[in-house]
Each structure stands twice: as C-alpha cells, then as structure tokens.
Amino acid sequence: MSSKVVAITGGFGILGEAVCRAAQGAGWTVVAIDRAGAPRDSFPDGVDARGGVDLTDAGAAADLFNAIVKQHDRLDALLNIAGGFRWETLEDGNLDSWDFLYTINVKTAATACKMALPYLKAAPAGRIVNVGAAGALKAGMGMGAYAASKSGVMRLTEALAEELKSTNVTVNAVLPTIIDTPQNRADMPDADPGDWVVPEDLASVMLYLASDAARAVTGALVPVTGKV
Ligand SMILES: NC(=O)c1ccc[n+]([C@@H]2O[C@H](COP(=O)([O-])OP(=O)(O)OC[C@H]3O[C@@H](n4cnc5c(N)ncnc54)[C@H](OP(=O)(O)O)[C@@H]3O)[C@@H](O)[C@H]2O)c1
C-alpha cells in the first residue's frame, strides 16, 4: 500500500513549511497548498507543492483535491494552516478587516474541509486538524476581528467533529498563542521569543492529532501555549 497522504494548506507559510518538513520526516506523502505562487528557498524537496490556489474559490478547491487524489491515489489527512492575522482597534480600524479575516481564516478551512471530505471518508483513518488561536478564547484589545474569525474555525471544528462521529474521520484543532516567526519578532522586538511556540513543536502536536494513535480524540481544541 502507498504511504499515507496529507494535504497541508498554507503550506508555504512559516508554520506550514515546518509542518511539511515534519510530516515528510514522519513518512507521509506531503502535498502543500498555498495561494502564494512559490515556496521559500528553504522549502523541503520532495513535497508536492501546489501554489497559486485560492482556497476561498470552491471550484478551484474541488478541482485541486480531485487532482491530488488522482495523482497520489488517496488522501488521509487535511491540515488547515492557511490563515492570517490583523491587530486593529474597532475605533481606528477598518470594518473590512472583519470580512477579510473571516474569509482568510474560516472560509478557507470550511472550503478545504468540504472538498476534501469525500476522500477523507474513503481513507482508513481520515483526519482533519485546524488551526484556531488561544487568543480567541478571550479576546484582548485589538483582537476582535481576528478572535471572531478564529472562533469560527473552532466552532467549525466542533460542529464537523459531531457531524462525522459515525465515520472514521476525526476533526480537531490546535490553539497556539504566539508562534516564533520572523514577523512576530519584527512586530514585538521587546518580547522574549523563548516564551513562544516553536513551529516544530506545533507541528508535533498537529501530526499526533493526524496519527492513527489519536483515533479516540475528536472535537478537541488543544491549547499549545509555550510559556505565554
Ligand atoms: N503566527 C502566529 O503567532 C499565530 C498564532 C496563532 C495562530 N496562527 C495561525 O497559524 C496559521 C499559520 O500562521 P503563519 O504565521 O505560519 O502564517 P503565514 O506565514 O502568513 O502563512 C499562511 C499561509 O496561508 C496562505 N493563505 C492565505 N490565504 C489563503 C487562501 N485563500 N488560499 C490558500 N492559501 C492562503 C498564505 O498565502 P499568502 O502569503 O498569499 O497570503 C500564507 O502562505 C494561520 O492560520 C494563523 O492564523 C498564527
């Protein structure tokens, strides 16, 4: 039997690349999906990299998962990492941010889940792992639109887990605090990155939830907080 296949959305981003590398190391056949045209130079060889895909386009997403399964024969797991962030107060911010963050965080995940679902249900142990945010459990100042959108991802996770309880597909989410990324280091120069979540550590938790060993876990929202 061929090795298990995982599709990783946002696969060219900072967390996405770390998860692609970890999944490859764990023996998965890895497909990275991203709106960006091409990955960074550091991107691992051997990953099936599919750039230029906007996951808010349902038709494009349907065609994509169809093509992935045509090429690799199966799809066992979907890790929804595509997403984004904006810090804005309501008073000084732009109301369009609420639509922007909802679209980039919730709609991408819902669309990918829906289009991948027929293939995941056909797998022996289908897995969906989403990325919510610890900051959506209680929103701080400037976090309203972002927290609302990540709450949407978390509610999608819970609802879809219930919907799929009679199947072999589990649906879970990780809730990171602050990931150690170049962007966060630039935005918070006075903070100690040693307190943050290293992408590789978050990748380990996501790959555990995608593994056969996690078959009894579904609908879980797992905080991954580092020392924050
Ligand atoms: N960084 C943090 O501290 C933190 C904390 C909590 C949660 N998270 C979440 O963790 C995830 C990864 O974060 P990150 O820092 O690694 O972000 P990142 O480097 O910006 O990567 C996100 C990737 O998703 C892609 N993407 C966005 N919209 C898409 C769409 N419509 N279709 C396909 N791909 C799309 C982006 O492409 P473009 O470059 O073209 O936009 C980008 O390559 C996100 O969901 C984020 O909200 C991050």
PDBQT file of the ligand as one rigid body, heavy atoms in Angstrom, charges set to zero:
ROOT
HETATM    1  N1  LIG A 301       1.907  33.422  13.832  1.00  0.00    +0.000 N 
HETATM    2  C1  LIG A 301       1.265  33.303  14.999  1.00  0.00    +0.000 C 
HETATM    3  O1  LIG A 301       1.727  33.744  16.069  1.00  0.00    +0.000 OA
HETATM    4  C2  LIG A 301      -0.049  32.567  15.063  1.00  0.00    +0.000 A 
HETATM    5  C3  LIG A 301      -0.702  32.424  16.284  1.00  0.00    +0.000 A 
HETATM    6  C4  LIG A 301      -1.917  31.725  16.330  1.00  0.00    +0.000 A 
HETATM    7  C5  LIG A 301      -2.432  31.178  15.160  1.00  0.00    +0.000 A 
HETATM    8  N2  LIG A 301      -1.757  31.348  13.979  1.00  0.00    +0.000 N 
HETATM    9  C6  LIG A 301      -2.316  30.775  12.768  1.00  0.00    +0.000 C 
HETATM   10  O2  LIG A 301      -1.391  29.820  12.257  1.00  0.00    +0.000 OA
HETATM   11  C7  LIG A 301      -1.502  29.748  10.836  1.00  0.00    +0.000 C 
HETATM   12  C8  LIG A 301      -0.137  29.926  10.189  1.00  0.00    +0.000 C 
HETATM   13  O3  LIG A 301       0.464  31.125  10.637  1.00  0.00    +0.000 OA
HETATM   14  P1  LIG A 301       1.831  31.633   9.971  1.00  0.00    +0.000 P 
HETATM   15  O4  LIG A 301       2.373  32.641  10.919  1.00  0.00    +0.000 OA
HETATM   16  O5  LIG A 301       2.662  30.469   9.530  1.00  0.00    +0.000 OA
HETATM   17  O6  LIG A 301       1.241  32.402   8.694  1.00  0.00    +0.000 OA
HETATM   18  P2  LIG A 301       1.894  32.686   7.244  1.00  0.00    +0.000 P 
HETATM   19  O7  LIG A 301       3.369  32.508   7.263  1.00  0.00    +0.000 OA
HETATM   20  O8  LIG A 301       1.326  34.010   6.798  1.00  0.00    +0.000 OA
HETATM   21  O9  LIG A 301       1.277  31.523   6.345  1.00  0.00    +0.000 OA
HETATM   22  C9  LIG A 301      -0.058  31.479   5.979  1.00  0.00    +0.000 C 
HETATM   23  C10 LIG A 301      -0.137  30.993   4.539  1.00  0.00    +0.000 C 
HETATM   24  O10 LIG A 301      -1.532  30.821   4.186  1.00  0.00    +0.000 OA
HETATM   25  C11 LIG A 301      -1.678  31.279   2.856  1.00  0.00    +0.000 C 
HETATM   26  N3  LIG A 301      -3.059  31.648   2.540  1.00  0.00    +0.000 N 
HETATM   27  C12 LIG A 301      -3.733  32.730   2.998  1.00  0.00    +0.000 A 
HETATM   28  N4  LIG A 301      -4.953  32.797   2.420  1.00  0.00    +0.000 NA
HETATM   29  C13 LIG A 301      -5.047  31.734   1.577  1.00  0.00    +0.000 A 
HETATM   30  C14 LIG A 301      -6.046  31.296   0.663  1.00  0.00    +0.000 A 
HETATM   31  N5  LIG A 301      -7.191  31.984   0.499  1.00  0.00    +0.000 N 
HETATM   32  N6  LIG A 301      -5.828  30.162  -0.046  1.00  0.00    +0.000 NA
HETATM   33  C15 LIG A 301      -4.641  29.496   0.090  1.00  0.00    +0.000 A 
HETATM   34  N7  LIG A 301      -3.647  29.891   0.917  1.00  0.00    +0.000 NA
HETATM   35  C16 LIG A 301      -3.833  31.005   1.642  1.00  0.00    +0.000 A 
HETATM   36  C17 LIG A 301      -0.772  32.498   2.806  1.00  0.00    +0.000 C 
HETATM   37  O11 LIG A 301      -0.552  32.892   1.474  1.00  0.00    +0.000 OA
HETATM   38  P3  LIG A 301      -0.292  34.455   1.133  1.00  0.00    +0.000 P 
HETATM   39  O12 LIG A 301       1.117  34.708   1.551  1.00  0.00    +0.000 OA
HETATM   40  O13 LIG A 301      -0.532  34.559  -0.320  1.00  0.00    +0.000 OA
HETATM   41  O14 LIG A 301      -1.293  35.237   1.949  1.00  0.00    +0.000 OA
HETATM   42  C18 LIG A 301       0.463  32.001   3.541  1.00  0.00    +0.000 C 
HETATM   43  O15 LIG A 301       1.393  31.366   2.682  1.00  0.00    +0.000 OA
HETATM   44  C19 LIG A 301      -2.540  30.809  10.447  1.00  0.00    +0.000 C 
HETATM   45  O16 LIG A 301      -3.815  30.195  10.340  1.00  0.00    +0.000 OA
HETATM   46  C20 LIG A 301      -2.506  31.760  11.629  1.00  0.00    +0.000 C 
HETATM   47  O17 LIG A 301      -3.713  32.499  11.785  1.00  0.00    +0.000 OA
HETATM   48  C21 LIG A 301      -0.590  32.013  13.904  1.00  0.00    +0.000 A 
ENDROOT
TORSDOF 0
